[in-house]
Amino acid sequence: MGANSEEAIKNIREAIKEYIAALEENGLPVPEERFEVLTVAV
């Protein structure tokens, strides 16, 4: 989480980088990159 949307996005990107690094470190396959947009109205 973050104090605002910019901080939250920064945190998400860092988590993804760490996840990919852990996969590579353990010799596991890295999923191919894909981009999806989901809009939710509440």
PDBQT receptor file of N, H, CA, C and O in Angstrom, charges set to zero:
ATOM      1  N   MET A   1       0.850  -1.173   0.000  1.00  0.00    +0.000 N 
ATOM      2  CA  MET A   1       0.000   0.000   0.000  1.00  0.00    +0.000 C 
ATOM      3  C   MET A   1       0.889   1.226   0.000  1.00  0.00    +0.000 C 
ATOM      4  O   MET A   1       2.103   1.153   0.194  1.00  0.00    +0.000 OA
ATOM      5  N   GLY A   2       0.245   2.346  -0.223  1.00  0.00    +0.000 N 
ATOM      6  H   GLY A   2      -0.741   2.405  -0.380  1.00  0.00    +0.000 HD
ATOM      7  CA  GLY A   2       0.981   3.593  -0.224  1.00  0.00    +0.000 C 
ATOM      8  C   GLY A   2       0.084   4.732   0.221  1.00  0.00    +0.000 C 
ATOM      9  O   GLY A   2      -1.135   4.593   0.318  1.00  0.00    +0.000 OA
ATOM     10  N   ALA A   3       0.710   5.840   0.485  1.00  0.00    +0.000 N 
ATOM     11  H   ALA A   3       1.700   5.953   0.406  1.00  0.00    +0.000 HD
ATOM     12  CA  ALA A   3      -0.041   7.009   0.940  1.00  0.00    +0.000 C 
ATOM     13  C   ALA A   3      -0.885   7.593  -0.180  1.00  0.00    +0.000 C 
ATOM     14  O   ALA A   3      -1.894   8.254   0.066  1.00  0.00    +0.000 OA
ATOM     15  N   ASN A   4      -0.458   7.340  -1.426  1.00  0.00    +0.000 N 
ATOM     16  H   ASN A   4       0.361   6.802  -1.626  1.00  0.00    +0.000 HD
ATOM     17  CA  ASN A   4      -1.209   7.825  -2.577  1.00  0.00    +0.000 C 
ATOM     18  C   ASN A   4      -1.011   6.850  -3.736  1.00  0.00    +0.000 C 
ATOM     19  O   ASN A   4      -0.266   5.878  -3.611  1.00  0.00    +0.000 OA
ATOM     20  N   SER A   5      -1.668   7.108  -4.847  1.00  0.00    +0.000 N 
ATOM     21  H   SER A   5      -2.273   7.898  -4.948  1.00  0.00    +0.000 HD
ATOM     22  CA  SER A   5      -1.596   6.155  -5.957  1.00  0.00    +0.000 C 
ATOM     23  C   SER A   5      -0.187   6.034  -6.526  1.00  0.00    +0.000 C 
ATOM     24  O   SER A   5       0.221   4.942  -6.922  1.00  0.00    +0.000 OA
ATOM     25  N   GLU A   6       0.562   7.129  -6.576  1.00  0.00    +0.000 N 
ATOM     26  H   GLU A   6       0.231   8.016  -6.254  1.00  0.00    +0.000 HD
ATOM     27  CA  GLU A   6       1.923   7.060  -7.099  1.00  0.00    +0.000 C 
ATOM     28  C   GLU A   6       2.810   6.171  -6.232  1.00  0.00    +0.000 C 
ATOM     29  O   GLU A   6       3.597   5.376  -6.745  1.00  0.00    +0.000 OA
ATOM     30  N   GLU A   7       2.678   6.310  -4.929  1.00  0.00    +0.000 N 
ATOM     31  H   GLU A   7       2.038   6.956  -4.512  1.00  0.00    +0.000 HD
ATOM     32  CA  GLU A   7       3.467   5.483  -4.016  1.00  0.00    +0.000 C 
ATOM     33  C   GLU A   7       3.049   4.018  -4.103  1.00  0.00    +0.000 C 
ATOM     34  O   GLU A   7       3.892   3.123  -4.047  1.00  0.00    +0.000 OA
ATOM     35  N   ALA A   8       1.760   3.779  -4.240  1.00  0.00    +0.000 N 
ATOM     36  H   ALA A   8       1.075   4.506  -4.285  1.00  0.00    +0.000 HD
ATOM     37  CA  ALA A   8       1.268   2.402  -4.374  1.00  0.00    +0.000 C 
ATOM     38  C   ALA A   8       1.824   1.752  -5.640  1.00  0.00    +0.000 C 
ATOM     39  O   ALA A   8       2.245   0.596  -5.608  1.00  0.00    +0.000 OA
ATOM     40  N   ILE A   9       1.828   2.482  -6.746  1.00  0.00    +0.000 N 
ATOM     41  H   ILE A   9       1.486   3.421  -6.772  1.00  0.00    +0.000 HD
ATOM     42  CA  ILE A   9       2.367   1.947  -8.000  1.00  0.00    +0.000 C 
ATOM     43  C   ILE A   9       3.855   1.665  -7.865  1.00  0.00    +0.000 C 
ATOM     44  O   ILE A   9       4.338   0.638  -8.341  1.00  0.00    +0.000 OA
ATOM     45  N   LYS A  10       4.583   2.568  -7.219  1.00  0.00    +0.000 N 
ATOM     46  H   LYS A  10       4.190   3.402  -6.833  1.00  0.00    +0.000 HD
ATOM     47  CA  LYS A  10       6.016   2.355  -6.989  1.00  0.00    +0.000 C 
ATOM     48  C   LYS A  10       6.239   1.079  -6.184  1.00  0.00    +0.000 C 
ATOM     49  O   LYS A  10       7.127   0.291  -6.507  1.00  0.00    +0.000 OA
ATOM     50  N   ASN A  11       5.438   0.870  -5.138  1.00  0.00    +0.000 N 
ATOM     51  H   ASN A  11       4.716   1.510  -4.876  1.00  0.00    +0.000 HD
ATOM     52  CA  ASN A  11       5.569  -0.325  -4.302  1.00  0.00    +0.000 C 
ATOM     53  C   ASN A  11       5.250  -1.596  -5.088  1.00  0.00    +0.000 C 
ATOM     54  O   ASN A  11       5.917  -2.617  -4.921  1.00  0.00    +0.000 OA
ATOM     55  N   ILE A  12       4.234  -1.532  -5.941  1.00  0.00    +0.000 N 
ATOM     56  H   ILE A  12       3.692  -0.702  -6.076  1.00  0.00    +0.000 HD
ATOM     57  CA  ILE A  12       3.863  -2.694  -6.757  1.00  0.00    +0.000 C 
ATOM     58  C   ILE A  12       4.990  -3.050  -7.712  1.00  0.00    +0.000 C 
ATOM     59  O   ILE A  12       5.336  -4.222  -7.863  1.00  0.00    +0.000 OA
ATOM     60  N   ARG A  13       5.564  -2.038  -8.359  1.00  0.00    +0.000 N 
ATOM     61  H   ARG A  13       5.283  -1.086  -8.237  1.00  0.00    +0.000 HD
ATOM     62  CA  ARG A  13       6.663  -2.296  -9.299  1.00  0.00    +0.000 C 
ATOM     63  C   ARG A  13       7.855  -2.924  -8.587  1.00  0.00    +0.000 C 
ATOM     64  O   ARG A  13       8.480  -3.840  -9.120  1.00  0.00    +0.000 OA
ATOM     65  N   GLU A  14       8.172  -2.446  -7.403  1.00  0.00    +0.000 N 
ATOM     66  H   GLU A  14       7.664  -1.701  -6.970  1.00  0.00    +0.000 HD
ATOM     67  CA  GLU A  14       9.287  -3.002  -6.636  1.00  0.00    +0.000 C 
ATOM     68  C   GLU A  14       9.005  -4.454  -6.254  1.00  0.00    +0.000 C 
ATOM     69  O   GLU A  14       9.898  -5.299  -6.320  1.00  0.00    +0.000 OA
ATOM     70  N   ALA A  15       7.770  -4.744  -5.856  1.00  0.00    +0.000 N 
ATOM     71  H   ALA A  15       7.045  -4.058  -5.802  1.00  0.00    +0.000 HD
ATOM     72  CA  ALA A  15       7.402  -6.119  -5.496  1.00  0.00    +0.000 C 
ATOM     73  C   ALA A  15       7.529  -7.049  -6.698  1.00  0.00    +0.000 C 
ATOM     74  O   ALA A  15       7.988  -8.183  -6.561  1.00  0.00    +0.000 OA
ATOM     75  N   ILE A  16       7.128  -6.580  -7.859  1.00  0.00    +0.000 N 
ATOM     76  H   ILE A  16       6.754  -5.659  -7.971  1.00  0.00    +0.000 HD
ATOM     77  CA  ILE A  16       7.232  -7.399  -9.079  1.00  0.00    +0.000 C 
ATOM     78  C   ILE A  16       8.694  -7.670  -9.398  1.00  0.00    +0.000 C 
ATOM     79  O   ILE A  16       9.053  -8.800  -9.729  1.00  0.00    +0.000 OA
ATOM     80  N   LYS A  17       9.546  -6.649  -9.304  1.00  0.00    +0.000 N 
ATOM     81  H   LYS A  17       9.255  -5.731  -9.035  1.00  0.00    +0.000 HD
ATOM     82  CA  LYS A  17      10.980  -6.839  -9.566  1.00  0.00    +0.000 C 
ATOM     83  C   LYS A  17      11.574  -7.871  -8.616  1.00  0.00    +0.000 C 
ATOM     84  O   LYS A  17      12.351  -8.728  -9.037  1.00  0.00    +0.000 OA
ATOM     85  N   GLU A  18      11.214  -7.793  -7.341  1.00  0.00    +0.000 N 
ATOM     86  H   GLU A  18      10.583  -7.096  -7.000  1.00  0.00    +0.000 HD
ATOM     87  CA  GLU A  18      11.729  -8.751  -6.359  1.00  0.00    +0.000 C 
ATOM     88  C   GLU A  18      11.216 -10.161  -6.625  1.00  0.00    +0.000 C 
ATOM     89  O   GLU A  18      11.950 -11.133  -6.447  1.00  0.00    +0.000 OA
ATOM     90  N   TYR A  19       9.966 -10.278  -7.048  1.00  0.00    +0.000 N 
ATOM     91  H   TYR A  19       9.370  -9.488  -7.193  1.00  0.00    +0.000 HD
ATOM     92  CA  TYR A  19       9.389 -11.576  -7.378  1.00  0.00    +0.000 C 
ATOM     93  C   TYR A  19      10.134 -12.205  -8.556  1.00  0.00    +0.000 C 
ATOM     94  O   TYR A  19      10.484 -13.385  -8.514  1.00  0.00    +0.000 OA
ATOM     95  N   ILE A  20      10.374 -11.422  -9.598  1.00  0.00    +0.000 N 
ATOM     96  H   ILE A  20      10.090 -10.464  -9.632  1.00  0.00    +0.000 HD
ATOM     97  CA  ILE A  20      11.088 -11.926 -10.769  1.00  0.00    +0.000 C 
ATOM     98  C   ILE A  20      12.508 -12.330 -10.387  1.00  0.00    +0.000 C 
ATOM     99  O   ILE A  20      12.995 -13.373 -10.823  1.00  0.00    +0.000 OA
ATOM    100  N   ALA A  21      13.170 -11.518  -9.580  1.00  0.00    +0.000 N 
ATOM    101  H   ALA A  21      12.775 -10.670  -9.225  1.00  0.00    +0.000 HD
ATOM    102  CA  ALA A  21      14.533 -11.851  -9.139  1.00  0.00    +0.000 C 
ATOM    103  C   ALA A  21      14.550 -13.171  -8.372  1.00  0.00    +0.000 C 
ATOM    104  O   ALA A  21      15.462 -13.979  -8.546  1.00  0.00    +0.000 OA
ATOM    105  N   ALA A  22      13.545 -13.392  -7.525  1.00  0.00    +0.000 N 
ATOM    106  H   ALA A  22      12.804 -12.736  -7.384  1.00  0.00    +0.000 HD
ATOM    107  CA  ALA A  22      13.473 -14.639  -6.752  1.00  0.00    +0.000 C 
ATOM    108  C   ALA A  22      13.245 -15.828  -7.674  1.00  0.00    +0.000 C 
ATOM    109  O   ALA A  22      13.842 -16.887  -7.477  1.00  0.00    +0.000 OA
ATOM    110  N   LEU A  23      12.391 -15.667  -8.674  1.00  0.00    +0.000 N 
ATOM    111  H   LEU A  23      11.906 -14.807  -8.834  1.00  0.00    +0.000 HD
ATOM    112  CA  LEU A  23      12.174 -16.750  -9.639  1.00  0.00    +0.000 C 
ATOM    113  C   LEU A  23      13.473 -17.096 -10.350  1.00  0.00    +0.000 C 
ATOM    114  O   LEU A  23      13.845 -18.266 -10.446  1.00  0.00    +0.000 OA
ATOM    115  N   GLU A  24      14.165 -16.069 -10.851  1.00  0.00    +0.000 N 
ATOM    116  H   GLU A  24      13.863 -15.119 -10.774  1.00  0.00    +0.000 HD
ATOM    117  CA  GLU A  24      15.418 -16.297 -11.577  1.00  0.00    +0.000 C 
ATOM    118  C   GLU A  24      16.466 -16.934 -10.671  1.00  0.00    +0.000 C 
ATOM    119  O   GLU A  24      17.201 -17.826 -11.095  1.00  0.00    +0.000 OA
ATOM    120  N   GLU A  25      16.531 -16.482  -9.447  1.00  0.00    +0.000 N 
ATOM    121  H   GLU A  25      15.934 -15.757  -9.102  1.00  0.00    +0.000 HD
ATOM    122  CA  GLU A  25      17.510 -17.004  -8.489  1.00  0.00    +0.000 C 
ATOM    123  C   GLU A  25      17.292 -18.493  -8.229  1.00  0.00    +0.000 C 
ATOM    124  O   GLU A  25      18.244 -19.239  -7.997  1.00  0.00    +0.000 OA
ATOM    125  N   ASN A  26      16.040 -18.913  -8.270  1.00  0.00    +0.000 N 
ATOM    126  H   ASN A  26      15.266 -18.307  -8.458  1.00  0.00    +0.000 HD
ATOM    127  CA  ASN A  26      15.703 -20.309  -8.002  1.00  0.00    +0.000 C 
ATOM    128  C   ASN A  26      15.557 -21.138  -9.276  1.00  0.00    +0.000 C 
ATOM    129  O   ASN A  26      15.122 -22.288  -9.226  1.00  0.00    +0.000 OA
ATOM    130  N   GLY A  27      15.921 -20.551 -10.416  1.00  0.00    +0.000 N 
ATOM    131  H   GLY A  27      16.275 -19.617 -10.456  1.00  0.00    +0.000 HD
ATOM    132  CA  GLY A  27      15.875 -21.289 -11.673  1.00  0.00    +0.000 C 
ATOM    133  C   GLY A  27      14.472 -21.593 -12.149  1.00  0.00    +0.000 C 
ATOM    134  O   GLY A  27      14.265 -22.535 -12.914  1.00  0.00    +0.000 OA
ATOM    135  N   LEU A  28      13.512 -20.812 -11.712  1.00  0.00    +0.000 N 
ATOM    136  H   LEU A  28      13.680 -20.047 -11.091  1.00  0.00    +0.000 HD
ATOM    137  CA  LEU A  28      12.125 -21.030 -12.107  1.00  0.00    +0.000 C 
ATOM    138  C   LEU A  28      11.779 -20.136 -13.288  1.00  0.00    +0.000 C 
ATOM    139  O   LEU A  28      12.383 -19.078 -13.464  1.00  0.00    +0.000 OA
ATOM    140  N   PRO A  29      10.807 -20.555 -14.101  1.00  0.00    +0.000 N 
ATOM    141  CA  PRO A  29      10.440 -19.747 -15.264  1.00  0.00    +0.000 C 
ATOM    142  C   PRO A  29       9.773 -18.438 -14.856  1.00  0.00    +0.000 C 
ATOM    143  O   PRO A  29       8.986 -18.384 -13.912  1.00  0.00    +0.000 OA
ATOM    144  N   VAL A  30      10.110 -17.397 -15.590  1.00  0.00    +0.000 N 
ATOM    145  H   VAL A  30      10.750 -17.440 -16.357  1.00  0.00    +0.000 HD
ATOM    146  CA  VAL A  30       9.503 -16.086 -15.379  1.00  0.00    +0.000 C 
ATOM    147  C   VAL A  30       8.342 -15.971 -16.368  1.00  0.00    +0.000 C 
ATOM    148  O   VAL A  30       8.539 -16.136 -17.572  1.00  0.00    +0.000 OA
ATOM    149  N   PRO A  31       7.135 -15.688 -15.870  1.00  0.00    +0.000 N 
ATOM    150  CA  PRO A  31       5.988 -15.560 -16.785  1.00  0.00    +0.000 C 
ATOM    151  C   PRO A  31       6.237 -14.462 -17.811  1.00  0.00    +0.000 C 
ATOM    152  O   PRO A  31       6.889 -13.459 -17.519  1.00  0.00    +0.000 OA
ATOM    153  N   GLU A  32       5.710 -14.665 -19.015  1.00  0.00    +0.000 N 
ATOM    154  H   GLU A  32       5.180 -15.480 -19.252  1.00  0.00    +0.000 HD
ATOM    155  CA  GLU A  32       5.884 -13.634 -20.028  1.00  0.00    +0.000 C 
ATOM    156  C   GLU A  32       5.095 -12.387 -19.642  1.00  0.00    +0.000 C 
ATOM    157  O   GLU A  32       4.059 -12.460 -18.981  1.00  0.00    +0.000 OA
ATOM    158  N   GLU A  33       5.609 -11.260 -20.067  1.00  0.00    +0.000 N 
ATOM    159  H   GLU A  33       6.450 -11.201 -20.604  1.00  0.00    +0.000 HD
ATOM    160  CA  GLU A  33       4.985  -9.986 -19.729  1.00  0.00    +0.000 C 
ATOM    161  C   GLU A  33       3.679  -9.822 -20.498  1.00  0.00    +0.000 C 
ATOM    162  O   GLU A  33       3.593 -10.132 -21.686  1.00  0.00    +0.000 OA
ATOM    163  N   ARG A  34       2.672  -9.333 -19.796  1.00  0.00    +0.000 N 
ATOM    164  H   ARG A  34       2.742  -9.081 -18.831  1.00  0.00    +0.000 HD
ATOM    165  CA  ARG A  34       1.408  -9.012 -20.454  1.00  0.00    +0.000 C 
ATOM    166  C   ARG A  34       0.780  -7.849 -19.707  1.00  0.00    +0.000 C 
ATOM    167  O   ARG A  34       1.066  -7.612 -18.534  1.00  0.00    +0.000 OA
ATOM    168  N   PHE A  35      -0.054  -7.154 -20.391  1.00  0.00    +0.000 N 
ATOM    169  H   PHE A  35      -0.287  -7.347 -21.345  1.00  0.00    +0.000 HD
ATOM    170  CA  PHE A  35      -0.641  -5.949 -19.822  1.00  0.00    +0.000 C 
ATOM    171  C   PHE A  35      -2.163  -6.046 -19.945  1.00  0.00    +0.000 C 
ATOM    172  O   PHE A  35      -2.695  -6.263 -21.033  1.00  0.00    +0.000 OA
ATOM    173  N   GLU A  36      -2.841  -5.886 -18.834  1.00  0.00    +0.000 N 
ATOM    174  H   GLU A  36      -2.409  -5.710 -17.949  1.00  0.00    +0.000 HD
ATOM    175  CA  GLU A  36      -4.301  -5.889 -18.824  1.00  0.00    +0.000 C 
ATOM    176  C   GLU A  36      -4.795  -4.700 -18.028  1.00  0.00    +0.000 C 
ATOM    177  O   GLU A  36      -4.172  -4.287 -17.049  1.00  0.00    +0.000 OA
ATOM    178  N   VAL A  37      -5.902  -4.164 -18.450  1.00  0.00    +0.000 N 
ATOM    179  H   VAL A  37      -6.408  -4.499 -19.245  1.00  0.00    +0.000 HD
ATOM    180  CA  VAL A  37      -6.512  -3.041 -17.728  1.00  0.00    +0.000 C 
ATOM    181  C   VAL A  37      -7.885  -3.483 -17.262  1.00  0.00    +0.000 C 
ATOM    182  O   VAL A  37      -8.673  -4.045 -18.023  1.00  0.00    +0.000 OA
ATOM    183  N   LEU A  38      -8.149  -3.220 -16.014  1.00  0.00    +0.000 N 
ATOM    184  H   LEU A  38      -7.509  -2.763 -15.395  1.00  0.00    +0.000 HD
ATOM    185  CA  LEU A  38      -9.452  -3.546 -15.434  1.00  0.00    +0.000 C 
ATOM    186  C   LEU A  38      -9.967  -2.297 -14.733  1.00  0.00    +0.000 C 
ATOM    187  O   LEU A  38      -9.297  -1.739 -13.864  1.00  0.00    +0.000 OA
ATOM    188  N   THR A  39     -11.139  -1.873 -15.111  1.00  0.00    +0.000 N 
ATOM    189  H   THR A  39     -11.683  -2.326 -15.817  1.00  0.00    +0.000 HD
ATOM    190  CA  THR A  39     -11.737  -0.697 -14.476  1.00  0.00    +0.000 C 
ATOM    191  C   THR A  39     -12.891  -1.165 -13.610  1.00  0.00    +0.000 C 
ATOM    192  O   THR A  39     -13.770  -1.902 -14.056  1.00  0.00    +0.000 OA
ATOM    193  N   VAL A  40     -12.868  -0.719 -12.363  1.00  0.00    +0.000 N 
ATOM    194  H   VAL A  40     -12.155  -0.120 -12.001  1.00  0.00    +0.000 HD
ATOM    195  CA  VAL A  40     -13.913  -1.086 -11.416  1.00  0.00    +0.000 C 
ATOM    196  C   VAL A  40     -14.536   0.197 -10.875  1.00  0.00    +0.000 C 
ATOM    197  O   VAL A  40     -13.835   1.071 -10.365  1.00  0.00    +0.000 OA
ATOM    198  N   ALA A  41     -15.831   0.299 -10.987  1.00  0.00    +0.000 N 
ATOM    199  H   ALA A  41     -16.401  -0.411 -11.401  1.00  0.00    +0.000 HD
ATOM    200  CA  ALA A  41     -16.545   1.458 -10.437  1.00  0.00    +0.000 C 
ATOM    201  C   ALA A  41     -17.289   1.018  -9.187  1.00  0.00    +0.000 C 
ATOM    202  O   ALA A  41     -18.001   0.014  -9.193  1.00  0.00    +0.000 OA
ATOM    203  N   VAL A  42     -17.118   1.772  -8.130  1.00  0.00    +0.000 N 
ATOM    204  H   VAL A  42     -16.539   2.587  -8.126  1.00  0.00    +0.000 HD
ATOM    205  CA  VAL A  42     -17.771   1.437  -6.861  1.00  0.00    +0.000 C 
ATOM    206  C   VAL A  42     -18.701   2.548  -6.472  1.00  0.00    +0.000 C 
ATOM    207  O   VAL A  42     -19.355   2.470  -5.431  1.00  0.00    +0.000 OA
TER     208      VAL A  42
